[in-house]
């Protein structure tokens, strides 16, 4: 999420990006099956998330979040 009107030009931590990276890190043995990724508050918004691989091989990414925008799309 990019909130340009709020002064954010970069998302501090992106779950979709980290989900892909987690598969590579864990698969390559560069990360354990449970780890923490963080981004320092260079932009004034620190971020942290937890990555894990469950017993079925599924990758899970999560932590707390703040809702900035809420909406609905009707098709």
Rosetta silent file (secondary structure, phi, psi, omega in degrees, C-alpha in Angstrom):
SEQUENCE: XXXXXXXXXXXXXXXXXXXXXXXXXXXXXXXXXXXXXXXXXXXXXXXXXXXXXXXXXXXXXXXXXXXXXXXXXXX
SCORE:     score description
SCORE:     0.000 S_00000001
   1 L     0.000  131.408  177.110    0.000    0.000    0.000 S_00000001
   2 L  -117.225  120.414 -179.403    1.349    3.411   -0.925 S_00000001
   3 L  -108.521   75.309 -176.075   -0.211    6.428    0.812 S_00000001
   4 H   -58.445  -38.095 -179.060    1.267    9.261   -1.205 S_00000001
   5 H   -70.692  -16.790  177.582   -1.067   11.851    0.314 S_00000001
   6 H   -94.093    3.427  178.854    0.123   10.731    3.748 S_00000001
   7 L    88.962    2.157 -179.864    3.739   11.292    2.731 S_00000001
   8 L   -90.384  118.862  177.950    4.594    7.594    2.304 S_00000001
   9 L  -103.794    2.665  179.338    6.457    6.917   -0.913 S_00000001
  10 L  -153.195  141.375  175.857    7.215    3.325    0.015 S_00000001
  11 L   -76.792  125.820 -176.202    5.393    0.553    1.851 S_00000001
  12 L   -60.122  -40.765  177.441    7.453   -0.265    4.952 S_00000001
  13 L  -145.066  126.927 -178.204    6.841   -4.026    4.708 S_00000001
  14 L  -109.852  114.853 -178.762    5.020   -5.755    1.871 S_00000001
  15 H   -62.666  -40.286 -178.639    3.452   -9.116    2.697 S_00000001
  16 H   -64.429  -39.401  176.672    3.024  -10.171   -0.924 S_00000001
  17 H   -64.902  -47.253 -176.716    6.717   -9.580   -1.622 S_00000001
  18 H   -68.204  -25.211  176.475    7.803  -11.383    1.531 S_00000001
  19 H   -64.261  -42.248  177.505    5.592  -14.391    0.783 S_00000001
  20 H   -69.534  -42.851 -179.945    7.589  -15.027   -2.399 S_00000001
  21 H   -65.435  -36.264 -179.665   10.921  -14.295   -0.760 S_00000001
  22 H   -59.683  -41.776  179.151   10.063  -16.588    2.171 S_00000001
  23 H   -61.019  -42.614  179.251    9.721  -19.565   -0.155 S_00000001
  24 H   -68.505  -48.533 -178.064   13.146  -18.859   -1.617 S_00000001
  25 H   -59.874  -48.242 -178.340   14.861  -18.119    1.739 S_00000001
  26 H   -68.405  -43.893 -179.782   13.465  -21.181    3.493 S_00000001
  27 H   -61.787  -35.174 -179.415   13.940  -23.430    0.441 S_00000001
  28 L   -85.700   -4.414 -178.669   17.576  -22.351    0.046 S_00000001
  29 L    78.004   12.178  179.237   18.265  -22.798    3.761 S_00000001
  30 L   -82.203  -12.617  176.275   19.000  -19.066    4.128 S_00000001
  31 L  -140.559  151.001  175.628   16.223  -18.733    6.747 S_00000001
  32 L   -73.908  173.477 -178.181   14.790  -21.091    9.312 S_00000001
  33 L   -71.900   -8.007  171.045   11.196  -22.280    9.006 S_00000001
  34 E  -138.351  124.303 -177.645   10.192  -19.465   11.384 S_00000001
  35 E  -150.210  169.521  177.180   11.831  -16.061   11.127 S_00000001
  36 E  -121.468  132.082  174.961   11.234  -12.319   11.518 S_00000001
  37 E  -113.229  142.610  179.458   11.846   -9.762    8.738 S_00000001
  38 E  -143.280  158.898  173.822   12.007   -6.053    9.434 S_00000001
  39 E  -126.485  130.949 -179.449   12.607   -2.726    7.751 S_00000001
  40 L   -68.888  157.229 -174.538   14.146    0.114    9.672 S_00000001
  41 L   -80.113   50.058  178.092   12.189    3.370    9.975 S_00000001
  42 L   -59.050  -37.713 -179.932   14.154    5.276    7.323 S_00000001
  43 L   -93.311    8.585 -178.519   10.837    6.643    6.082 S_00000001
  44 L    85.168    7.904 -179.415    9.493    7.103    9.602 S_00000001
  45 L  -136.737   92.179  178.699    7.484    3.874    9.431 S_00000001
  46 L   -69.008  153.533  178.408    9.221    0.822   10.791 S_00000001
  47 E  -141.174  148.360  178.490    7.836   -2.532    9.726 S_00000001
  48 E  -148.731  143.035  173.922    8.106   -6.110   10.938 S_00000001
  49 E  -146.327  160.623 -179.602    6.528   -9.377    9.918 S_00000001
  50 E  -109.643  133.167  175.494    6.811  -13.038   10.783 S_00000001
  51 E  -114.560  142.561  177.412    7.366  -15.701    8.164 S_00000001
  52 E  -154.719  156.693  175.747    6.837  -19.404    8.760 S_00000001
  53 E  -116.909  124.451 -177.556    6.426  -22.703    6.983 S_00000001
  54 L   -86.263  179.680 -175.422    3.833  -25.053    8.463 S_00000001
  55 L   -64.372  -20.481  178.015    3.905  -28.861    8.599 S_00000001
  56 L   -92.072    3.186  178.986    2.088  -29.048    5.234 S_00000001
  57 L    87.904    3.541  179.188    4.718  -26.865    3.553 S_00000001
  58 L   -76.458  141.046  177.315    2.492  -23.766    3.381 S_00000001
  59 E   -95.184  131.677  178.781    4.180  -20.376    3.815 S_00000001
  60 E  -121.979  134.435  178.168    2.506  -17.924    6.206 S_00000001
  61 E  -125.407  132.619  178.021    3.318  -14.209    6.487 S_00000001
  62 E  -175.153  168.897  172.513    1.815  -11.973    9.145 S_00000001
  63 L   177.572 -163.625  177.747    1.991   -9.569   12.047 S_00000001
  64 L   -80.511  161.088  178.986   -0.135   -6.645   13.177 S_00000001
  65 L  -147.270  166.261  176.093   -1.283   -4.001   10.700 S_00000001
  66 L  -120.862  125.331  178.462   -3.008   -0.650   10.527 S_00000001
  67 L   -78.100  123.379  178.473   -5.918   -0.155    8.157 S_00000001
  68 L  -103.342  -38.723 -178.648   -5.422    3.016    6.144 S_00000001
  69 L  -130.851  137.618  176.993   -8.005    2.466    3.409 S_00000001
  70 L  -132.153  134.589 -178.588  -11.154    0.353    3.517 S_00000001
  71 L  -162.197  176.849  179.611  -13.429   -0.192    0.532 S_00000001
  72 L  -135.881  148.880  174.962  -15.592   -2.543   -1.492 S_00000001
  73 L  -123.483  126.596  177.402  -15.753   -3.501   -5.136 S_00000001
  74 L  -108.009  127.778  178.782  -18.996   -4.737   -6.642 S_00000001
  75 L  -108.141    0.000    0.000  -18.828   -6.702   -9.882 S_00000001
